[in-house]
Amino acid sequence: MSRLLAIAALLGALPVGEAAVSDQFEAVATIEVLPQQFGPVNEVLLERAVDLSDHQRRTVGRAIAEEAERAGYDPFLVLGIIDVESDFRRDVVSSADARGLMQIQPVTLGWLIMREQWAVTPEQVQADPALQIRLGVRYVRYLHDRFGNLDAALMAYNMGPTKFGIVSGEEHGLDAYWAYPRAVRRDMAALKARSVSPGTSMAIGTSGAKPLATADGLWGG
């Protein structure tokens, strides 16, 4: 209600005339408040997500910052997952038919849409990289809650929760799958270091020489 009163007061102070009121109201209505972590995220996207349009990059950056905050994650964790999964290329399709920046399979995407009760089709989400990001981060958070820790969530994200449930019960069953969370942490740390110390390349790659992140991907972790 206070917002409406403020707009009404502003309109009352505008010059008389329909055109003047219309122009000024449009300027007020298009003010955008960006999430706190949008700036650092956008810096990474500007350099790495070169196939996104300006509008797509802005909506993806907002989605990363907002969903990371909602999940209690460092947004650089999300950027690390994107780096490992798709190298920031929105049109990558894996041999398992996983798609998008966070490489989600269509069947998983459909399940996530139903779980979130979104009134959209899988095709609409596939066409919108920001919506893919929102579902991808919520999926990681779901797996985190289900399996109890972030490393387990990342492995389940990579191999699928059913397979993770099977191999995690076997002696040394997860030994071959630790490379994925380590790669995410490595890229998370490298991207964050690059944002703090500009001037070095953000092309991370899969070299084992990159440092592992010391944080666990959680704010305050």
C-alpha distance (Angstrom), angle and dihedral (degrees) to the residues before:
residue distance angle dihedral
M1 . . .
S2 3.83 . .
R3 3.80 89.6 .
L4 3.80 91.1 54.9
L5 3.81 90.9 49.2
A6 3.79 91.1 50.2
I7 3.80 91.8 51.1
A8 3.82 90.5 46.3
A9 3.80 90.6 51.3
L10 3.79 91.0 49.1
L11 3.79 92.2 49.3
G12 3.80 90.3 49.0
A13 3.80 89.7 57.0
L14 3.82 94.1 50.6
P15 3.83 123.6 103.7
V16 3.80 115.6 -86.2
G17 3.78 113.8 -98.5
E18 3.78 135.2 82.3
A19 3.78 95.6 -114.6
A20 3.80 93.8 50.3
V21 3.81 92.3 48.1
S22 3.79 91.6 47.3
D23 3.79 93.9 50.3
Q24 3.81 94.1 46.8
F25 3.80 93.5 45.2
E26 3.80 91.0 52.2
A27 3.79 89.5 53.2
V28 3.82 90.8 51.7
A29 3.79 93.7 44.9
T30 3.81 95.0 53.1
I31 3.81 97.4 55.1
E32 3.83 106.9 125.1
V33 3.77 124.7 -155.9
L34 3.79 108.6 -153.9
P35 3.83 125.1 -151.8
Q36 3.78 116.7 -96.7
Q37 3.82 94.8 -109.2
F38 3.80 96.0 42.6
G39 3.82 94.1 102.3
P40 3.83 99.2 60.1
V41 3.81 91.4 40.1
N42 3.79 91.5 50.8
E43 3.81 91.0 51.1
V44 3.80 89.7 59.3
L45 3.79 93.1 45.2
L46 3.80 92.2 49.6
E47 3.79 90.3 59.6
R48 3.80 102.1 33.0
A49 3.82 109.3 27.5
V50 3.78 94.5 63.5
D51 3.82 95.7 153.4
L52 3.81 93.5 60.2
S53 3.79 120.1 95.7
D54 3.80 118.0 -125.2
H55 3.81 90.0 -100.5
Q56 3.80 93.1 47.5
R57 3.79 92.0 47.8
R58 3.79 90.8 51.3
T59 3.81 93.9 49.0
V60 3.81 91.7 44.5
G61 3.81 91.0 49.9
R62 3.78 90.8 49.9
A63 3.81 90.9 47.4
I64 3.82 92.6 51.0
A65 3.79 93.7 47.8
E66 3.81 95.5 44.0
E67 3.81 97.3 42.9
A68 3.81 93.0 44.9
E69 3.79 89.8 53.1
R70 3.80 91.0 46.0
A71 3.82 91.2 51.4
G72 3.81 95.1 42.1
Y73 3.82 93.5 -114.7
D74 3.75 134.0 134.3
P75 3.83 104.6 -108.3
F76 3.79 88.0 -131.5
L77 3.80 87.3 66.7
V78 3.80 88.0 62.0
L79 3.80 90.3 46.5
G80 3.81 89.0 50.6
I81 3.80 91.1 53.5
I82 3.81 90.8 48.7
D83 3.80 91.0 49.2
V84 3.80 92.9 52.2
E85 3.80 95.5 40.2
S86 3.80 103.4 43.8
D87 3.81 110.0 -4.0
F88 3.84 84.8 -120.1
R89 3.83 92.3 -63.4
R90 3.79 111.0 135.6
D91 3.83 97.8 -160.0
V92 3.82 99.3 53.0
V93 3.81 114.7 129.9
S94 3.82 117.4 -168.3
S95 3.80 127.7 -145.0
A96 3.83 86.4 -101.7
D97 3.84 90.2 54.4
A98 3.81 93.1 -107.6
R99 3.78 110.1 155.0
G100 3.77 145.0 -166.9
L101 3.78 134.7 23.8
M102 3.82 92.0 -46.7
Q103 3.82 95.1 35.3
I104 3.81 101.4 -125.4
Q105 3.81 119.4 176.0
P106 3.83 115.8 -123.9
V107 3.81 93.7 -116.2
T108 3.81 90.8 52.2
L109 3.78 90.4 45.6
G110 3.80 90.9 53.9
W111 3.80 91.1 49.5
L112 3.81 91.5 49.9
I113 3.80 91.9 50.3
M114 3.82 90.0 53.0
R115 3.81 91.8 45.0
E116 3.80 91.5 52.6
Q117 3.82 90.9 41.9
W118 3.78 92.1 -131.0
A119 3.80 117.4 170.8
V120 3.80 93.3 -135.0
T121 3.79 135.9 99.6
P122 3.82 124.7 -118.3
E123 3.81 87.5 -113.2
Q124 3.80 90.7 57.5
V125 3.79 91.4 50.6
Q126 3.81 92.5 46.5
A127 3.80 88.6 54.3
D128 3.82 92.7 51.3
P129 3.84 115.0 63.4
A130 3.81 91.9 -167.8
L131 3.81 92.1 57.6
Q132 3.80 89.4 48.4
I133 3.79 89.2 54.1
R134 3.81 92.6 49.7
L135 3.80 92.4 52.5
G136 3.80 92.4 42.2
V137 3.80 94.1 54.9
R138 3.80 91.4 45.3
Y139 3.80 88.6 51.2
V140 3.81 91.4 53.8
R141 3.81 89.5 49.6
Y142 3.82 90.7 49.4
L143 3.81 90.8 51.6
H144 3.80 90.3 45.2
D145 3.80 90.9 55.1
R146 3.79 92.1 43.3
F147 3.80 98.4 49.2
G148 3.79 99.4 30.5
N149 3.80 105.6 -123.0
L150 3.77 140.9 48.9
D151 3.81 98.0 -112.9
A152 3.79 90.2 54.1
A153 3.81 90.0 47.5
L154 3.79 91.9 51.8
M155 3.79 92.9 48.8
A156 3.81 90.4 47.9
Y157 3.79 89.4 48.5
N158 3.79 89.7 53.0
M159 3.82 100.6 43.8
G160 3.79 101.6 22.0
P161 3.81 127.1 -96.9
T162 3.82 95.0 -99.9
K163 3.78 93.1 55.4
F164 3.79 91.2 43.0
G165 3.80 90.3 53.6
I166 3.80 89.7 54.2
V167 3.80 101.7 43.8
S168 3.80 94.9 39.7
G169 3.80 88.4 65.2
E170 3.79 92.6 55.8
E171 3.78 124.1 86.4
H172 3.80 107.3 -99.0
G173 3.81 87.0 -5.7
L174 3.79 92.9 137.9
D175 3.79 97.1 45.2
A176 3.80 93.2 100.5
Y177 3.80 94.0 47.8
W178 3.79 103.0 55.8
A179 3.80 90.4 89.2
Y180 3.80 91.1 78.2
P181 3.83 100.1 57.8
R182 3.79 88.9 41.2
A183 3.80 90.4 53.7
V184 3.82 91.4 49.1
R185 3.80 91.5 49.8
R186 3.81 91.3 46.4
D187 3.78 93.2 52.3
M188 3.80 92.1 41.7
A189 3.81 89.9 55.3
A190 3.80 94.2 44.1
L191 3.80 93.9 49.5
K192 3.78 91.8 47.7
A193 3.81 91.9 48.1
R194 3.81 89.6 50.1
S195 3.81 91.5 51.5
V196 3.81 90.1 52.3
S197 3.82 94.2 44.3
P198 3.82 108.1 34.8
G199 3.79 119.0 -163.6
T200 3.80 101.3 66.6
S201 3.77 126.5 93.7
M202 3.78 119.8 -90.5
A203 3.81 93.0 -151.9
I204 3.80 99.1 116.4
G205 3.78 105.4 172.7
T206 3.80 124.1 172.5
S207 3.79 102.1 -70.1
G208 3.77 113.2 143.6
A209 3.79 88.1 -139.2
K210 3.79 92.5 78.7
P211 3.82 115.5 102.5
L212 3.77 122.3 -108.1
A213 3.77 118.5 -119.2
T214 3.76 115.2 -105.8
A215 3.83 94.2 -154.3
D216 3.80 120.6 78.2
G217 3.77 94.6 -131.5
L218 3.78 94.1 -101.0
W219 3.78 123.3 112.2
G220 3.77 105.5 -102.1
G221 3.81 91.3 10.3
